Amino acid sequence: MLIQILCDNPSSWILPYAELLMADLKQMGHTVWLYTDAQKVMEGDILVMLSCEKIFKKLALNTHNLVVHESALPAGKGWSPLTWQVLEGKSHIPVTLIEAVEKVDAGPIYGQVLIELNGTELVEELRDKQGKATIQLIQEFVKKHPTNKGAKQEGEESFYPRRKPQDSQLDLNKTLGEQFNLLRVCDNERYPAWFEINGQKFILKIYKTE
């Protein structure tokens, strides 16, 4: 098959996992292309969209258009579902493979795996679990093709908003323990945790000891 992988953010953390997926699918005998430019997507069999920031509308080009979403759909649609669920204190987070349709995060479900957290993972480790689950789901779909059957989403839907810089602000009236989940999901370089005293903003970075 001709399989295309699209990640429209060239600086996305998921690109190394997209490259691993591409290598694995090539070993399975498929022709695989990885793009960061949506304009390069051509007619093919499967298009995999990973952490895309813009809506891809040319769904008719490929037989299947796959998206991975980290929630128990239809609950948790929208932005950064894994992050929001870590903030909610969840330790078991579903990663769901769906067909992309015109309505965002509304397509049929092809598969689901569970990420298990011990409560100490920082953002890099959370991403690693997410990336590996993503590869697993897509590999399983490709192996089963063309016998995959999607299941309709059922249940009450909910939506997560897009995270903003103020969502990484620490509350000086709370302990670090109370805000540890917020520290876990902050990116030390792109969106670090921060706080403000007397009008001055301070950044707080977090690392694990060896």
C-alpha positions as CSV (number, residue, x, y, z in Angstrom):
1,M,0.0,0.0,0.0
2,L,0.9,3.7,-0.3
3,I,0.9,5.0,3.3
4,Q,1.5,8.7,4.0
5,I,2.3,10.2,7.4
6,L,1.5,13.9,7.9
7,C,2.8,16.0,10.8
8,D,2.3,19.6,9.8
9,N,4.5,21.0,12.6
10,P,8.2,20.5,11.6
11,S,9.3,21.0,15.2
12,S,6.7,18.7,16.8
13,W,8.0,16.3,19.5
14,I,6.2,13.4,17.6
15,L,8.4,13.5,14.5
16,P,10.9,10.9,15.8
17,Y,8.0,8.5,16.5
18,A,6.7,9.3,13.0
19,E,10.1,8.3,11.6
20,L,10.1,5.1,13.6
21,L,6.6,4.3,12.3
22,M,7.7,5.0,8.7
23,A,10.7,2.6,9.1
24,D,8.5,-0.1,10.6
25,L,5.8,0.2,7.8
26,K,8.5,0.1,5.1
27,Q,9.8,-3.2,6.7
28,M,6.3,-4.5,6.3
29,G,6.6,-4.0,2.5
30,H,4.7,-0.7,2.1
31,T,5.6,2.5,0.3
32,V,5.7,5.2,3.0
33,W,6.2,8.9,2.8
34,L,6.5,11.4,5.7
35,Y,5.4,15.0,5.2
36,T,5.4,18.2,7.2
37,D,3.7,20.0,4.4
38,A,0.0,19.1,3.8
39,Q,0.2,20.2,0.2
40,K,2.4,17.2,-0.6
41,V,-0.3,14.6,0.3
42,M,-1.3,12.6,-2.8
43,E,-3.8,9.9,-3.7
44,G,-3.1,6.7,-1.7
45,D,-4.4,4.0,0.6
46,I,-3.8,5.4,4.1
47,L,-3.0,8.8,5.4
48,V,-1.9,9.0,9.1
49,M,-2.2,12.5,10.6
50,L,-0.1,12.9,13.8
51,S,-0.4,15.9,16.0
52,C,-1.6,18.1,13.1
53,E,-2.3,21.7,14.1
54,K,-4.4,22.4,11.0
55,I,-7.5,20.6,9.7
56,F,-6.8,18.6,6.6
57,K,-9.8,18.7,4.3
58,K,-8.8,16.6,1.3
59,L,-10.0,13.4,2.9
60,A,-11.1,12.0,-0.5
61,L,-7.5,11.5,-1.6
62,N,-7.0,8.4,0.5
63,T,-9.1,5.4,1.3
64,H,-8.4,5.8,5.1
65,N,-7.5,8.9,7.0
66,L,-6.3,8.0,10.5
67,V,-6.1,10.1,13.6
68,V,-4.9,9.1,17.1
69,H,-6.6,10.8,20.0
70,E,-5.7,10.3,23.7
71,S,-9.1,9.9,25.3
72,A,-12.1,7.6,25.6
73,L,-14.0,9.2,22.7
74,P,-16.5,10.7,22.5
75,A,-15.4,12.0,25.9
76,G,-12.4,14.3,25.8
77,K,-12.5,15.6,22.3
78,G,-10.5,18.7,21.4
79,W,-7.0,19.9,22.4
80,S,-4.3,18.2,24.5
81,P,-6.4,15.5,26.0
82,L,-3.6,13.6,27.6
83,T,-2.4,16.8,29.4
84,W,-5.8,17.6,30.7
85,Q,-6.3,14.1,32.0
86,V,-3.0,14.1,33.8
87,L,-4.1,17.4,35.4
88,E,-7.3,15.6,36.4
89,G,-5.2,13.0,38.2
90,K,-6.0,10.1,36.0
91,S,-3.5,7.2,35.9
92,H,-5.1,5.2,33.0
93,I,-5.6,7.1,29.8
94,P,-7.0,5.5,26.6
95,V,-5.3,6.2,23.3
96,T,-7.9,5.8,20.5
97,L,-7.4,5.3,16.7
98,I,-10.2,6.8,14.6
99,E,-11.1,7.6,11.1
100,A,-10.9,11.3,10.3
101,V,-14.2,12.7,9.1
102,E,-15.4,16.3,8.4
103,K,-16.5,16.8,12.1
104,V,-13.4,16.9,14.3
105,D,-12.7,13.8,16.5
106,A,-16.1,12.2,15.5
107,G,-15.1,9.3,13.2
108,P,-15.5,5.6,13.9
109,I,-13.1,3.9,16.3
110,Y,-10.7,1.2,15.0
111,G,-8.7,0.5,18.1
112,Q,-7.7,1.6,21.6
113,V,-4.8,0.9,24.0
114,L,-4.4,2.1,27.5
115,I,-1.5,4.2,28.8
116,E,-0.7,3.4,32.5
117,L,0.9,6.1,34.6
118,N,2.6,5.8,38.0
119,G,2.2,9.5,38.8
120,T,5.9,10.5,38.4
121,E,6.3,10.8,34.6
122,L,7.3,14.2,33.3
123,V,6.3,15.5,29.9
124,E,9.1,13.7,28.0
125,E,8.0,10.3,29.5
126,L,4.3,11.1,28.9
127,R,5.1,11.8,25.2
128,D,7.1,8.6,25.0
129,K,4.2,6.5,26.2
130,Q,1.9,8.4,23.8
131,G,4.3,8.0,20.8
132,K,4.7,4.2,21.4
133,A,0.9,3.7,21.8
134,T,0.4,5.6,18.5
135,I,2.8,3.4,16.6
136,Q,1.2,0.3,18.1
137,L,-2.3,1.3,17.0
138,I,-1.3,2.2,13.5
139,Q,0.8,-1.0,13.0
140,E,-2.2,-3.1,14.1
141,F,-4.5,-1.3,11.7
142,V,-2.2,-1.8,8.8
143,K,-1.7,-5.5,9.6
144,K,-5.5,-6.0,9.7
145,H,-6.2,-4.0,6.5
146,P,-8.5,-4.3,4.7
147,T,-10.6,-6.1,7.3
148,N,-10.7,-3.3,9.8
149,K,-14.2,-2.4,11.0
150,G,-14.8,0.9,12.8
151,A,-17.2,1.1,15.7
152,K,-19.5,4.1,16.1
153,Q,-18.6,6.4,19.0
154,E,-21.2,6.0,21.8
155,G,-21.8,8.0,25.0
156,E,-21.8,11.6,26.1
157,E,-19.2,13.8,24.3
158,S,-17.1,16.4,26.0
159,F,-14.4,18.9,24.9
160,Y,-11.1,20.1,26.1
161,P,-10.0,23.7,25.3
162,R,-6.7,24.6,23.7
163,R,-4.1,25.3,26.4
164,K,-2.8,28.8,26.8
165,P,0.3,30.2,28.5
166,Q,-1.7,31.1,31.6
167,D,-2.5,27.4,32.0
168,S,1.1,26.8,33.1
169,Q,0.9,29.4,35.9
170,L,1.6,28.1,39.4
171,D,-0.5,29.3,42.3
172,L,1.6,30.6,45.2
173,N,-1.1,29.8,47.6
174,K,-0.9,26.1,46.9
175,T,1.9,23.7,47.7
176,L,4.2,22.1,45.1
177,G,2.6,18.8,45.9
178,E,-0.8,20.1,45.1
179,Q,0.5,21.4,41.8
180,F,2.8,18.5,40.9
181,N,0.6,17.3,38.0
182,L,0.9,20.8,36.5
183,L,4.6,20.6,36.7
184,R,4.6,17.2,35.1
185,V,2.9,18.4,31.9
186,C,4.9,21.6,31.5
187,D,7.6,21.7,28.8
188,N,10.8,23.3,30.3
189,E,11.6,25.1,27.0
190,R,8.3,25.6,25.1
191,Y,5.8,26.3,27.9
192,P,7.5,26.1,31.3
193,A,5.8,26.5,34.6
194,W,5.8,30.1,35.9
195,F,4.7,32.3,38.7
196,E,4.5,36.0,39.5
197,I,5.6,38.0,42.5
198,N,5.2,41.8,42.7
199,G,4.6,42.1,39.0
200,Q,7.7,40.1,38.1
201,K,7.4,36.8,36.3
202,F,9.6,33.8,37.2
203,I,10.1,30.5,35.4
204,L,10.3,27.2,37.3
205,K,11.8,24.2,35.4
206,I,11.6,20.6,36.6
207,Y,13.9,17.6,36.0
208,K,14.3,14.1,37.4
209,T,17.5,13.1,39.2
210,E,19.3,10.1,37.9
